[in-house]
Each structure stands twice: as structure tokens, then as C-alpha cells.
Amino acid sequence: MAEGRRAVVVTGASGGVGRAAARAFAARGDRVALLARGREGLAAAADEVQRAGGEALVVSVDMSDAKAVEDAAQQVADAFGRIDVWVNNAFAGVFAPFTEITPDEFRRVTEVTYLGYVFGTRAALRHMLPRNRGTIVQVGSALAYRGVPLQSAYCGAKHAIQGFNESLRCELLHSRSRVRTTMVQLPAVNTPQFDWVLSRMPGQARPVAPVYQPEVAARAIVHAAGHARRREYWVGGSTAAALIANAVAPGFLDRYLARTGFDSQQEQPTRDEHRGGPGNLWSPADGPHGHDHGAHGRFDDEAVAHSPQEWASRNRSRMGTGLLAAGLGAAVTAGLRRRTRGTRRSQGSWGSTFVR
């Protein structure tokens, strides 16, 4: 499915990573269905998709509503004729210590961020399995493996997505289905979420450095959609470092994050308009009288637009071939050197025998 004009669904498409991914799919000529709650953001995203060369379909939906998600998928299938790629990306979060998050808030984060992926996946499979073709991309995070303080609801949801996706992948392999699922684990990204997320921290929420531009994530998502035999993609050197460190020394990482995780996720001066409010947890951030927030947050000055690790992850097979060739070349060179040294020794001791 790497070639051709595809019918793509992107959830959480009104801003941030979803917005950037929708543009990236459109740039290759795909038809893109934009699913989210915020109408201002969806309208602006649709305009960007069309200007990038794609065809846009706007569907306003709350991903925590299973029936609404099923109806949205049917609307896409009716308009595009099929669904080739479904990208689960919508999420909600709360920045606060666990004891300061109410049960309703925790439930809401879980319903949007975890169950939204479950409902989206179920809706996608309903259209993909009869055709025995399609790809589901689960947009994850380094936090799917490594929990951090102040984001217990979000980290719990991302961990749940990881386990759910592994189970589904095994089931699809068991049935020899040609429907694929893969997961893209992201680093900290410069998105508007840090200005609209519900926060009870004394400072203003921010991503943990290093911060990547959403286009880095978008490139990885588009690549994963066309190369879904890979079970997982890691994006950004910080993601790789965090996951490796957590696998090797999780206890050390616990203590390190206990010391640094509070300060690294907030900054001064505080801006009271972004503290203690409902954020976008219960209603879209652009609201009935709001404005479009776009794909980028306020961290353009520090965010990086390229990731050597992300490139390496997308080009792993090419790198493997290059490394194999380099390894064979080194082995041949070493063998020739050993042979030359052996010949020289032979010439010294038994030259009359071996030299003609």
C-alpha cells in the first residue's frame, strides 16, 4: 500500500500532530478524512489538505462515542468508497499529580485517549476485514513504555494502547489477514496542546526537551502507513534513549524522573489563563467562538525540524544493506591482509616452494 492514491482517516486532525499528518498525506495526493471535535480547526485543516493537493472530508466526532465513530467511518466509506489507512491520534490529557485528578477527569482522558483508539480501530476493521486489506496506525509515545510524573492518566492510556495493539496484531497474524497494524512512538512535540490542556501545575505546561516539530512525527506516520509490516517505529533520539534506558535501568529512571520530571514539564512565568481551567477535556479548544490553533505550538524557537534517528528508523532496511556491504567489504579486506601477511611469511621461510 506504499503507492497510489489512498483513502485515509486521521483522528485528532484539527491540530498538532494530526493536522501535520493530514497535510503530509495530502501532499502525496491522498484523500483525507479529518475527524475531530473542533469545527474551526477542522475547517482550516481541510483547506490545508486541499491546497496540498489532496481531497478533504470533514467529520466532526467525539472519539469517546463508539456509535458516533462507527457512523463517521461509514460516512468516510460512503464518500471515498473504502478506507485504506486509519490513523488513531486523538487524545486528551491532564497535567497534575494523580491525587489532584478527579475520577471524572481520569475517566474522560481514558475514554478519549485509549477507548477512542479502540473504537477507531473497531470501526476501521469493520471496513478493512471484508476487503482483507488496510492499515491501522496507532500514534503512540515514548510514554507508552515509560510513565512520567504529572501525566498519570495519559501515560496509563498510552500503555493500554500498546498492550491492546500487540494483542490485535497477534490476532491478525493468526488469521493470516492482510490488514496490518503498526505503532509510531513519538517524542515531545511542539503542538498547541500545552496551551489548552487542563493543568494544575504552578507553572505553564511545556514538553520535556528536546522538542520536535510535528512534521517530524507526520513523516513517520505517513511512512508507517505504507510500511506496516514493521510492528513499531521510534521517532526521535530521545524516544530511543528513554525506551532503552527504561528497559535496562527502570529503577534509576524512576529516581531521575522523580528529581527532574516536575520542573522539566513546566516553565515560568505562569500564565493564569492556562491554569485550572477545563482546557479541551470536555469541549474542543477552539470552542463555538474560538479560533484555529494550527499544528505548531509556541516552541518553534527550540523545536527541531529533522531527526537523524527518525530517518534511520524509516530507512532501516537500506541502512542494513549498507552496513552488510560495509561489513563484507571489511571482512574481505581483512582476509586479503591476512593472506598477504601469510604470503610474505611463506616467502621468507619457503620462498623456493611457493614463489614461481
C-alpha positions in Angstrom: 0.0 0.0 0.0 3.0 2.3 -0.3 1.9 3.5 -3.7 -1.2 5.0 -5.2 -3.9 7.4 -4.1 -5.4 6.2 -0.8 -8.4 6.9 1.3 -7.0 8.0 4.7 -8.7 8.7 8.0 -6.8 10.9 10.6 -8.4 11.3 14.0 -7.5 14.4 16.1 -6.9 16.1 12.8 -7.8 19.6 13.8 -4.4 20.5 15.4 -1.0 19.3 16.3 0.4 16.0 15.0 -2.9 15.1 13.4 -3.0 18.3 11.5 0.6 17.9 10.2 -0.1 14.2 9.3 -3.2 15.2 7.3 -1.1 17.7 5.3 1.6 15.1 4.7 -0.9 12.5 3.4 -2.5 15.2 1.2 0.9 16.1 -0.3 1.1 12.6 -1.8 -2.4 13.1 -3.3 -4.4 11.0 -0.8 -8.0 11.6 0.0 -8.1 12.6 3.7 -11.0 12.3 6.1 -10.4 14.7 9.0 -12.0 13.6 12.3 -12.1 15.8 15.4 -14.4 17.9 17.6 -13.2 21.4 16.8 -15.0 22.9 13.9 -12.7 25.9 13.3 -9.6 23.6 13.3 -11.3 21.1 11.0 -12.2 23.8 8.5 -8.7 25.1 8.5 -7.2 21.6 8.2 -9.5 20.9 5.2 -8.3 24.0 3.5 -4.7 22.9 4.0 -5.3 19.4 2.7 -6.9 20.8 -0.5 -4.0 23.3 -1.0 -1.5 20.5 -0.5 -3.1 18.5 -3.3 -5.4 16.2 -1.5 -9.2 15.8 -1.2 -10.7 16.6 2.2 -13.7 15.3 4.0 -14.6 16.9 7.4 -16.4 14.8 10.0 -17.0 16.3 13.5 -16.9 13.5 16.0 -16.0 12.7 19.7 -13.8 9.7 19.6 -15.1 8.5 23.0 -18.5 7.8 21.5 -18.4 4.4 19.9 -21.6 4.8 17.9 -20.5 8.2 16.6 -17.2 6.7 15.5 -18.9 3.9 13.6 -21.1 6.4 11.9 -18.1 8.6 11.0 -16.3 5.6 9.4 -19.4 4.7 7.4 -19.6 8.4 6.2 -16.0 8.1 5.0 -16.6 4.8 3.3 -19.7 6.2 1.5 -17.7 9.3 0.3 -14.4 7.6 -0.6 -15.6 4.1 -1.5 -13.3 2.5 1.0 -10.9 3.1 3.9 -7.2 2.2 3.2 -5.5 3.8 6.1 -6.8 4.7 9.6 -4.6 6.8 11.8 -5.6 6.9 15.5 -4.2 10.1 17.0 -6.9 11.9 19.1 -6.1 12.3 22.8 -6.9 14.3 25.9 -4.7 14.9 29.0 -4.4 16.4 32.4 -1.2 17.9 33.8 -1.4 17.3 37.6 -0.4 15.0 40.4 -2.5 11.9 40.4 -4.2 12.8 43.7 -5.4 16.1 42.1 -7.1 14.5 39.2 -10.8 13.8 39.8 -12.3 10.4 38.9 -14.4 12.0 36.1 -11.3 13.7 34.6 -9.3 10.4 34.7 -12.2 8.6 33.1 -12.5 11.2 30.4 -8.8 11.0 29.5 -9.1 7.2 29.3 -12.2 7.3 27.2 -10.8 9.7 24.6 -7.1 8.6 24.6 -7.5 4.8 25.0 -11.1 3.9 24.1 -11.0 6.3 21.3 -8.3 4.2 19.7 -10.2 1.0 20.5 -13.4 2.4 18.9 -11.5 3.8 15.9 -9.7 0.5 15.3 -13.0 -1.4 15.5 -14.6 1.0 13.0 -11.7 0.6 10.7 -11.6 -3.2 10.8 -15.3 -3.3 10.0 -14.5 -1.9 6.6 -11.0 -3.4 6.1 -11.5 -7.0 7.1 -14.1 -7.8 4.4 -11.7 -6.4 1.8 -8.8 -8.2 3.5 -6.7 -5.0 3.1 -5.9 -1.9 5.0 -3.5 -0.4 7.6 -4.2 1.0 11.0 -1.5 3.3 12.5 -1.6 3.8 16.3 0.1 7.1 17.2 1.8 6.4 20.5 4.5 7.9 22.6 7.6 7.1 24.5 5.2 7.3 27.4 3.6 4.1 26.2 6.6 2.4 27.8 7.9 4.9 30.3 5.5 6.7 32.6 6.4 10.2 33.8 5.1 12.2 36.8 2.1 14.7 36.3 0.7 12.7 33.4 -0.7 9.5 35.0 -3.9 9.5 33.1 -2.3 10.0 29.7 0.6 7.5 30.4 -1.9 4.9 31.6 -3.9 5.3 28.4 -0.8 5.1 26.2 0.4 1.9 28.0 -3.1 0.4 27.4 -2.9 1.2 23.7 0.4 -0.6 23.5 -0.9 -3.8 25.0 -4.2 -3.6 23.0 -2.3 -3.2 19.7 0.0 -6.1 20.4 -3.0 -8.3 21.1 -4.7 -7.2 17.9 -1.5 -7.7 15.9 -1.2 -11.3 17.1 -4.8 -12.0 16.2 -4.4 -10.6 12.7 -1.3 -12.6 12.1 -3.1 -15.8 13.4 -5.9 -15.3 10.9 -3.4 -14.6 8.1 -5.1 -11.3 7.5 -3.6 -8.8 5.1 -4.9 -6.0 7.3 -1.9 -4.5 9.1 -1.4 -2.6 12.3 1.7 -0.7 13.5 2.5 1.8 16.2 4.6 5.0 16.0 6.1 6.1 19.3 6.7 9.8 19.4 9.0 12.1 21.4 8.0 15.5 22.8 6.4 17.5 20.0 5.7 21.2 19.6 1.9 21.2 19.4 -0.7 23.6 20.8 -1.8 21.1 23.5 0.4 22.7 26.1 -1.7 25.9 25.9 -5.1 24.2 26.1 -4.5 21.1 28.2 -6.1 21.1 31.7 -3.3 21.9 34.1 -3.0 22.2 37.9 0.7 22.9 38.0 2.1 26.1 39.4 3.9 26.8 36.1 2.8 26.7 32.5 2.8 23.2 30.9 5.6 22.5 28.4 7.1 19.5 26.7 10.3 17.9 28.0 13.3 18.9 25.8 14.3 18.1 23.2 11.2 19.1 21.3 10.5 18.1 17.7 8.3 19.8 15.2 5.0 18.0 14.3 6.2 17.5 10.7 8.9 15.0 12.0 6.1 12.9 13.5 4.0 13.3 10.4 6.7 11.9 8.1 7.0 8.9 10.3 3.2 8.3 10.4 2.9 8.5 6.6 5.9 6.2 6.2 4.4 3.7 8.7 1.1 3.7 6.8 2.9 2.4 3.7 5.3 0.1 5.5 3.1 -1.5 8.2 4.9 -4.9 8.3 7.1 -3.2 10.9 5.4 -3.6 14.2 6.7 -0.3 15.6 8.6 2.9 14.8 10.5 5.0 17.2 10.7 8.7 16.4 13.5 10.9 17.8 16.7 10.1 19.6 15.0 11.0 23.0 12.4 8.3 22.4 15.1 5.7 21.7 17.1 6.8 24.7 14.1 6.7 27.0 12.9 3.3 25.9 16.4 1.7 26.1 17.1 3.3 29.5 13.8 2.1 30.8 14.5 -1.5 29.6 18.0 -1.5 31.1 17.6 0.5 34.3 13.9 1.4 35.1 14.6 2.0 38.8 17.3 4.5 38.0 14.9 6.2 35.6 12.2 6.3 38.4 14.5 8.2 40.7 15.8 10.5 37.9 12.3 11.5 36.8 11.3 12.0 40.5 14.0 14.6 40.7 13.6 16.3 37.3 10.2 15.4 35.9 8.2 18.2 37.8 10.4 21.1 36.8 11.0 19.9 33.2 7.3 19.9 32.4 6.6 23.5 33.3 8.0 26.9 32.8 7.8 30.4 34.2 6.3 32.9 34.2 3.0 31.4 34.9 0.0 32.4 32.7 -3.1 32.0 34.8 -5.3 31.8 31.7 -3.9 28.4 31.1 -4.1 27.0 34.7 -7.0 25.3 36.4 -9.5 25.7 33.5 -11.2 22.8 31.7 -8.8 23.1 28.7 -10.1 20.9 25.9 -11.0 18.0 28.1 -14.8 18.4 27.9 -15.1 20.6 24.8 -12.9 21.5 21.8 -10.3 24.1 22.3 -11.5 26.3 19.5 -15.0 26.3 21.0 -18.0 27.9 19.5 -16.3 31.3 19.4 -12.7 30.2 19.3 -10.0 30.2 16.6 -7.8 27.8 14.8 -4.7 26.7 16.7 -2.9 25.0 13.8 -0.2 22.3 14.0 2.5 24.2 15.9 2.7 25.2 19.5 4.7 28.1 21.0 8.1 26.3 20.9 9.2 27.0 17.4 12.3 28.7 18.6 13.7 25.5 20.2 11.9 22.7 18.2 14.0 20.8 15.7 12.6 20.0 12.2 14.7 16.9 11.5 15.6 13.8 13.4 18.5 11.6 12.2 17.1 8.8 14.3 13.7 9.1 12.6 15.3 9.0 9.2 17.3 5.9 10.3 14.1 4.2 11.5 12.4 4.8 8.2 15.4 3.6 6.2 16.4 0.7 8.4 16.4 -1.8 5.5 18.6 0.5 3.4 20.9 1.0 6.3 21.0 -2.7 6.9 22.1 -3.3 3.3 24.7 -0.6 3.6 26.0 -2.0 6.9 26.1 -5.5 5.5 28.0 -4.3 2.4 30.4 -2.4 4.6 30.8 -5.5 6.9 31.5 -7.7 3.9 34.0 -5.2 2.5 35.8 -5.1 5.8 35.9 -8.8 6.1 37.2 -9.2 2.5 39.8 -6.5 3.2 40.9 -8.2 6.5 41.1 -11.5 4.7 43.3 -10.1 1.9 45.6 -8.5 4.6 45.9 -11.9 6.4 46.6 -13.6 3.1 49.2 -11.0 2.2 50.9 -11.4 5.5 50.8 -15.2 5.2 52.4 -15.0 1.7 55.1 -12.7 2.9 55.9 -15.2 5.8 55.9 -18.0 3.3 58.2 -16.2 1.0 60.7 -15.6 3.9 60.8 -19.3 5.0 59.7 -21.3 2.0 60.1 -18.9 -0.9 61.5 -21.5 -3.3 58.4 -23.6 -2.7 55.6 -21.0 -3.1 57.0 -18.4 -5.4 57.2 -19.4 -9.1 
